[in-house]
Amino acid sequence: MANRASDPSPTTAASDSAVDAVTGLGRYAGPATLVLSSLADGAKHGYALTKDIESFAGVHLAPGTLYEVLSRLEAGGLIEALPASDRRKPYQLTAAGAAALQRHLDQQRHVATIGLRRLRASWQTA
């Protein structure tokens, strides 16, 4: 990661704040990544989010966890609620949410690449 003291450019500051937006969610960073990833495909309400996340990640988010994450992401400006349809309240990704997700996933890919390389080197795995 860039040294903030030697690279104070607005682009770097914006990228760092985008990562902080997701990682700053603490124990909700994992579920937040799943929710943001689901919303990257289009607006969804809670039940549709749950089913989509189950289909692409094999993870079931309990309603309490889902709605806590939605609340935190909305408060952080990463998602926004759309007008309710029936009793369903759909959410969509914001531009800030898309930037935060992109940066966070890029960072996670970097970590995964290093981890896999080290695992292969040390444990001779395929």
VENJO-V728254 format. One record per pair of residues at least 24 apart in sequence whose ideal C-beta (glycine too) atoms are under 10 Angstrom apart, sorted by the first residue. I is the first residue (numbers start at 1). J is the second residue. D is the distance in Angstrom with one decimal. If there is no record, write none. Layout:
i->I j->J d->D
i->I j->J d->D
This chain:
i->1 j->107 d->8.1
i->1 j->110 d->9.4
i->14 j->96 d->9.3
i->14 j->99 d->7.3
i->14 j->100 d->10.0
i->14 j->103 d->9.0
i->15 j->99 d->7.8
i->15 j->100 d->9.4
i->15 j->102 d->9.2
i->15 j->103 d->5.3
i->15 j->106 d->9.2
i->15 j->107 d->9.6
i->16 j->103 d->8.3
i->17 j->96 d->8.9
i->17 j->99 d->9.1
i->17 j->100 d->8.3
i->17 j->103 d->9.2
i->18 j->78 d->9.1
i->18 j->96 d->7.2
i->18 j->97 d->9.0
i->18 j->98 d->9.2
i->18 j->99 d->4.6
i->18 j->100 d->4.0
i->18 j->101 d->8.3
i->18 j->102 d->7.5
i->18 j->103 d->4.4
i->18 j->104 d->7.3
i->18 j->107 d->9.9
i->19 j->99 d->9.7
i->19 j->100 d->7.1
i->19 j->102 d->9.9
i->19 j->103 d->4.9
i->19 j->104 d->5.7
i->19 j->106 d->9.0
i->19 j->107 d->6.1
i->20 j->76 d->9.8
i->20 j->100 d->8.4
i->20 j->103 d->9.5
i->20 j->104 d->9.6
i->21 j->72 d->9.9
i->21 j->73 d->8.7
i->21 j->76 d->5.5
i->21 j->77 d->8.0
i->21 j->78 d->5.9
i->21 j->96 d->7.1
i->21 j->97 d->8.0
i->21 j->99 d->8.5
i->21 j->100 d->4.3
i->21 j->101 d->9.2
i->21 j->103 d->8.7
i->21 j->104 d->8.2
i->22 j->73 d->9.0
i->22 j->76 d->8.8
i->22 j->78 d->7.7
i->22 j->97 d->9.0
i->22 j->100 d->5.1
i->22 j->101 d->7.0
i->22 j->103 d->7.9
i->22 j->104 d->4.2
i->22 j->105 d->9.1
i->22 j->107 d->9.0
i->22 j->108 d->9.6
i->23 j->100 d->9.3
i->23 j->103 d->9.8
i->23 j->104 d->6.9
i->23 j->107 d->8.3
i->23 j->108 d->9.9
i->24 j->72 d->9.3
i->24 j->76 d->7.9
i->24 j->100 d->9.7
i->25 j->68 d->9.7
i->25 j->69 d->7.5
i->25 j->72 d->5.7
i->25 j->73 d->7.8
i->25 j->76 d->7.8
i->25 j->78 d->9.3
i->26 j->72 d->9.3
i->27 j->65 d->9.5
i->27 j->68 d->9.9
i->28 j->65 d->7.6
i->28 j->68 d->6.6
i->28 j->69 d->5.2
i->28 j->71 d->9.7
i->28 j->72 d->6.0
i->28 j->73 d->8.7
i->29 j->69 d->9.5
i->29 j->104 d->8.0
i->29 j->108 d->10.0
i->30 j->57 d->9.7
i->30 j->59 d->8.4
i->30 j->61 d->9.7
i->30 j->65 d->9.8
i->30 j->69 d->9.4
i->31 j->59 d->8.1
i->31 j->61 d->5.7
i->31 j->62 d->9.5
i->31 j->65 d->5.6
i->31 j->66 d->7.3
i->31 j->68 d->8.3
i->31 j->69 d->4.7
i->31 j->70 d->9.6
i->31 j->72 d->9.5
i->31 j->73 d->9.6
i->32 j->68 d->9.8
i->32 j->69 d->5.3
i->32 j->70 d->9.3
i->32 j->72 d->7.1
i->32 j->73 d->6.0
i->32 j->76 d->9.0
i->32 j->78 d->7.8
i->32 j->79 d->9.5
i->32 j->97 d->9.6
i->32 j->100 d->9.0
i->32 j->101 d->9.0
i->32 j->104 d->8.6
i->33 j->57 d->9.2
i->33 j->69 d->9.6
i->33 j->100 d->9.6
i->33 j->101 d->7.2
i->33 j->104 d->6.3
i->33 j->105 d->7.4
i->33 j->108 d->7.7
i->34 j->59 d->6.2
i->34 j->61 d->6.9
i->34 j->65 d->10.0
i->34 j->66 d->9.3
i->34 j->69 d->8.3
i->35 j->61 d->7.8
i->35 j->65 d->9.8
i->35 j->66 d->7.3
i->35 j->69 d->5.3
i->35 j->70 d->6.8
i->35 j->72 d->9.7
i->35 j->73 d->6.4
i->35 j->78 d->9.0
i->35 j->79 d->7.5
i->35 j->91 d->8.2
i->35 j->93 d->9.3
i->35 j->97 d->9.4
i->35 j->101 d->9.5
i->36 j->69 d->9.2
i->36 j->73 d->7.0
i->36 j->78 d->6.6
i->36 j->79 d->7.4
i->36 j->93 d->6.5
i->36 j->97 d->5.8
i->36 j->98 d->8.2
i->36 j->100 d->7.1
i->36 j->101 d->4.3
i->36 j->102 d->9.6
i->36 j->104 d->7.9
i->36 j->105 d->8.9
i->37 j->93 d->9.5
i->37 j->101 d->6.6
i->37 j->104 d->9.7
i->37 j->105 d->7.7
i->38 j->91 d->9.5
i->38 j->93 d->9.2
i->39 j->70 d->9.8
i->39 j->73 d->8.7
i->39 j->78 d->9.0
i->39 j->79 d->6.1
i->39 j->80 d->10.0
i->39 j->90 d->9.4
i->39 j->91 d->6.2
i->39 j->92 d->6.2
i->39 j->93 d->4.2
i->39 j->94 d->9.3
i->39 j->97 d->7.2
i->39 j->98 d->9.0
i->39 j->101 d->8.6
i->40 j->92 d->9.9
i->40 j->93 d->5.9
i->40 j->97 d->8.5
i->40 j->98 d->6.8
i->40 j->101 d->6.3
i->40 j->102 d->9.0
i->40 j->105 d->9.5
i->41 j->93 d->9.1
i->42 j->90 d->9.3
i->42 j->92 d->7.5
i->42 j->93 d->8.6
i->43 j->79 d->9.3
i->43 j->80 d->9.4
i->43 j->81 d->9.6
i->43 j->82 d->5.8
i->43 j->90 d->4.6
i->43 j->91 d->6.4
i->43 j->92 d->4.0
i->43 j->93 d->8.1
i->44 j->82 d->9.9
i->44 j->88 d->9.3
i->44 j->90 d->6.1
i->44 j->91 d->6.7
i->44 j->92 d->8.3
i->44 j->93 d->10.0
i->45 j->70 d->10.0
i->45 j->81 d->9.8
i->45 j->82 d->8.9
i->45 j->84 d->8.6
i->45 j->85 d->7.8
i->45 j->86 d->9.2
i->45 j->87 d->9.1
i->45 j->88 d->3.9
i->45 j->89 d->5.9
i->45 j->90 d->4.6
i->45 j->91 d->7.3
i->46 j->70 d->7.2
i->46 j->88 d->7.4
i->46 j->89 d->7.3
i->46 j->90 d->8.8
i->46 j->91 d->8.3
i->47 j->88 d->7.4
i->48 j->88 d->8.2
i->48 j->90 d->8.0
i->48 j->91 d->9.8
i->49 j->90 d->9.3
i->49 j->91 d->7.6
i->73 j->97 d->6.9
i->73 j->100 d->9.2
i->76 j->100 d->8.3
